[in-house]
Amino acid sequence: MKLINKIKAIVKITRPINLLITFFSIIVGALICIKGNYFFTKILLAAVSGALISASGNTINDIFDIEIDKINRPDRVLVNGELKKNEAIIIYLLFAYSGIFISSFINYYSLIICSSASILLFLYSFKLKQTVLSGNFIIAVITGLAFIYGGAAVQNIKPAVIPALFAFLINFIREIIKDMEDIEGDTKTGVKTFPFKFGFNASKKIITVFSFLLILFTIYPFVLKIYGIVYLIIILALVDPILIYFINSLMKDDSKKNLNKLSFILKLNMVFGLIAILLG
């Protein structure tokens, strides 16, 4: 029974939904970049290694955030005792080194991207998340790198640039939402995020600007005939209406409960975006 509980705790600390999004983002990135002959094994290795690096990033983040999570997220496994800190450190190292090791079997560029992402995730959790917008920027860049990583696995990165930019924008927005949601714990522990330093109104303004930029940018690939009509239909029917709803809801209600819901909505919208890119 104890072993089962430990396994459940390990799964929870890795954020399985985030891992699945990373896994499929890399596969989508690879599929839209395929040019000539390729080996599906390398795509699968990229997806698995990327998911492992994502898992390591979530784990190290919880390790450094134990005190903050006592206020913001008391249900986290390191706070409620389901997992010990030394166990989490071992798990982090196992995930990080396994991800980098697997990437070495793909190609040199994949190894560089994977190693760089792992280092950035550690630096983010250790220091960068405590600086205004720098941490948000780093996480958004790493999320966009998932598509670039998929392209690197098939040695053709260029087609992955557009979805990488999409991922960057929506995750930059989501990271600020999460900072707004965590304002109580950040204030008490002195973490100087954008909402902490400039307030919710300024945060809403920057989120709105980036959200409208994202909406405008979603039309760009269709106008330039990079993606087809199926892409446009999904964007106009799902992705952009959800973004508009998101902005409207944020303006009306910035309670912690609604911010948590909006963070989930953005994560769901990433999935719809993935479907649009793959089918388009």
C-alpha positions in Angstrom: 0.0 0.0 0.0 2.9 2.4 0.9 4.5 1.7 -2.5 1.3 2.5 -4.4 0.9 5.7 -2.4 4.5 6.7 -3.3 3.9 6.0 -7.0 0.7 8.1 -6.9 2.7 10.9 -5.2 5.4 10.7 -7.9 2.8 10.9 -10.6 1.2 13.9 -9.0 4.4 15.9 -8.6 5.2 15.5 -12.3 1.9 17.1 -13.4 0.7 14.3 -15.8 -1.4 16.6 -17.9 1.5 18.9 -18.5 3.6 15.9 -19.5 1.0 14.8 -22.0 0.9 18.2 -23.5 4.7 18.3 -23.8 4.8 14.8 -25.2 2.2 15.5 -28.0 3.6 19.0 -28.7 7.0 17.4 -29.5 5.3 14.8 -31.7 3.2 17.5 -33.5 6.4 19.5 -33.9 8.1 16.6 -35.5 5.2 15.6 -37.8 4.8 19.1 -39.3 8.6 19.3 -39.9 9.1 15.9 -41.6 11.1 16.3 -44.8 12.2 13.2 -46.7 13.2 10.0 -44.8 12.9 9.9 -41.0 12.9 7.4 -38.2 9.8 7.4 -36.0 11.9 6.0 -33.2 13.7 9.3 -33.0 10.4 11.2 -32.7 9.3 8.9 -29.9 12.7 9.3 -28.1 12.3 13.0 -28.4 8.8 12.9 -27.0 9.8 10.7 -24.1 12.9 12.7 -23.2 11.0 16.0 -23.4 8.3 14.6 -21.1 11.0 13.5 -18.7 12.6 16.9 -18.7 9.2 18.5 -18.1 8.7 16.1 -15.2 12.1 17.0 -13.7 11.2 20.7 -14.0 7.9 20.3 -12.2 9.6 18.3 -9.5 12.5 20.8 -8.8 10.0 23.6 -8.8 8.0 21.9 -6.0 11.3 21.3 -4.1 12.2 25.0 -4.1 8.5 26.1 -3.5 7.7 24.1 -0.4 7.3 27.2 1.8 5.3 29.1 -0.8 3.1 26.0 -1.4 2.2 25.8 2.3 0.2 28.9 1.6 -0.7 28.7 -2.1 -1.1 24.9 -2.7 -1.2 23.0 0.6 -2.4 19.9 -1.3 1.1 19.5 -3.0 2.7 16.2 -2.1 5.8 17.7 -0.5 3.7 19.9 1.7 1.3 17.2 2.9 4.0 14.7 3.4 3.1 12.2 0.7 6.6 12.5 -0.6 9.8 13.5 1.3 12.2 16.2 0.1 15.1 13.9 -0.3 13.0 11.4 -2.3 11.9 14.3 -4.6 15.5 15.3 -5.2 16.4 11.7 -6.2 13.3 11.7 -8.5 14.3 15.0 -10.0 17.9 13.8 -10.8 16.6 10.6 -12.3 14.1 12.4 -14.6 16.6 15.1 -15.6 19.6 12.7 -16.4 17.3 10.2 -18.1 15.8 12.8 -20.4 19.3 14.2 -21.4 20.7 10.6 -21.8 17.8 9.6 -24.1 18.2 12.8 -26.2 21.8 11.8 -26.9 20.5 9.0 -29.1 18.6 11.4 -31.4 21.2 13.8 -32.6 23.6 16.5 -31.4 21.0 19.4 -31.8 18.5 17.5 -29.7 21.0 16.9 -27.0 21.8 20.6 -26.9 18.1 21.6 -26.7 17.3 19.1 -24.1 20.3 19.9 -21.9 19.6 23.7 -22.2 16.0 23.2 -21.3 17.0 21.2 -18.2 19.4 23.9 -17.1 16.9 26.7 -17.6 14.2 24.9 -15.6 16.6 24.5 -12.7 17.6 28.2 -12.9 14.0 29.2 -13.1 13.1 27.3 -9.9 16.2 28.3 -8.1 16.2 32.0 -8.9 14.6 33.3 -12.0 11.0 32.8 -10.9 11.6 35.4 -8.2 12.3 38.2 -10.8 9.8 40.3 -12.6 8.7 38.7 -15.9 12.0 36.9 -16.4 10.7 33.6 -15.0 7.5 33.9 -17.0 9.6 34.5 -20.1 11.8 31.5 -19.5 8.9 29.1 -19.0 7.2 30.4 -22.1 10.4 29.9 -24.1 10.9 26.4 -22.8 7.3 25.5 -23.7 7.8 26.8 -27.3 11.0 24.8 -27.5 8.9 21.6 -27.4 8.0 22.2 -31.0 11.6 23.2 -32.0 12.8 20.0 -30.3 10.4 17.9 -32.4 11.7 19.6 -35.5 15.3 18.9 -34.4 14.4 15.2 -34.1 13.7 15.1 -37.8 16.4 17.7 -38.6 14.1 20.4 -40.0 13.3 23.1 -37.5 11.9 25.9 -39.7 8.2 24.7 -39.8 8.2 24.5 -36.0 8.8 28.2 -35.5 5.1 29.3 -35.9 3.7 26.8 -33.3 6.6 27.6 -31.1 5.6 31.3 -31.1 2.0 30.3 -30.4 3.1 28.2 -27.4 5.3 31.0 -26.2 2.5 33.6 -26.2 -0.2 31.5 -24.6 2.2 30.3 -21.9 3.6 33.7 -21.2 -0.1 34.8 -20.6 -0.7 31.7 -18.4 2.4 32.2 -16.3 1.2 35.7 -15.3 -2.2 34.3 -14.5 -0.6 31.8 -12.2 1.4 34.6 -10.6 -1.8 36.4 -9.9 -3.3 33.2 -8.5 -0.3 32.7 -6.2 0.0 36.4 -5.0 -0.8 35.5 -1.3 2.1 33.1 -0.9 4.5 35.2 -3.1 3.8 38.3 -1.0 4.5 36.5 2.3 7.7 34.9 1.0 9.0 38.0 -0.8 8.8 36.6 -4.3 8.7 39.7 -6.6 6.5 38.6 -9.5 4.8 41.1 -11.9 1.5 41.1 -10.0 3.3 41.5 -6.7 5.2 44.6 -7.9 2.8 46.3 -10.2 -0.6 45.0 -9.1 -3.5 43.2 -10.7 -4.7 46.0 -13.0 -1.3 46.3 -14.7 -1.2 42.5 -14.9 -4.6 42.4 -16.6 -3.4 45.0 -19.1 -0.3 43.1 -20.2 -2.3 39.9 -20.4 -4.9 41.6 -22.6 -2.3 43.0 -24.9 -0.6 39.6 -25.4 -3.9 37.8 -25.7 -5.0 40.1 -28.6 -1.6 39.7 -30.2 -2.1 36.0 -30.0 -5.6 36.2 -31.6 -4.2 38.3 -34.5 -1.2 35.9 -34.9 -3.5 32.8 -35.1 -4.8 34.1 -38.4 -1.4 34.8 -39.9 -0.5 31.2 -41.0 -3.8 30.9 -42.9 -3.4 34.2 -44.7 0.1 33.2 -45.8 -1.3 29.8 -46.8 1.0 28.0 -44.4 -1.9 26.1 -42.9 -5.2 25.2 -44.6 -8.9 25.7 -44.1 -9.3 23.0 -41.4 -6.8 25.0 -39.2 -8.8 28.2 -39.7 -12.1 26.5 -38.8 -10.7 25.2 -35.5 -9.1 28.5 -34.7 -12.3 30.5 -35.4 -14.6 28.0 -33.8 -12.6 27.1 -30.7 -9.2 28.7 -30.0 -10.0 32.4 -30.6 -13.5 32.4 -28.9 -12.0 30.7 -25.9 -9.3 33.5 -25.7 -12.0 36.2 -26.0 -14.0 34.5 -23.2 -10.8 34.3 -21.2 -10.1 38.0 -21.5 -13.8 38.9 -20.6 -13.8 36.6 -17.6 -10.5 38.0 -16.3 -11.8 41.6 -16.5 -14.9 40.7 -14.5 -13.5 38.4 -11.9 -9.9 38.2 -10.6 -10.6 36.0 -7.6 -8.3 33.1 -6.9 -11.0 30.6 -7.9 -11.6 32.2 -11.3 -7.9 32.6 -11.9 -7.4 28.9 -11.3 -10.2 28.1 -13.8 -8.8 30.5 -16.4 -5.4 28.8 -16.0 -7.0 25.5 -16.8 -8.9 27.0 -19.8 -5.6 28.2 -21.3 -4.1 24.8 -20.9 -7.2 23.2 -22.6 -6.9 25.8 -25.4 -3.3 24.6 -26.0 -4.7 21.2 -26.8 -7.2 22.7 -29.3 -4.3 24.7 -30.8 -2.3 21.5 -31.2 -5.2 19.8 -33.0 -5.6 22.8 -35.3 -1.9 22.8 -36.2 -1.8 19.1 -36.8 -4.9 18.9 -38.9 -4.3 22.2 -40.7 
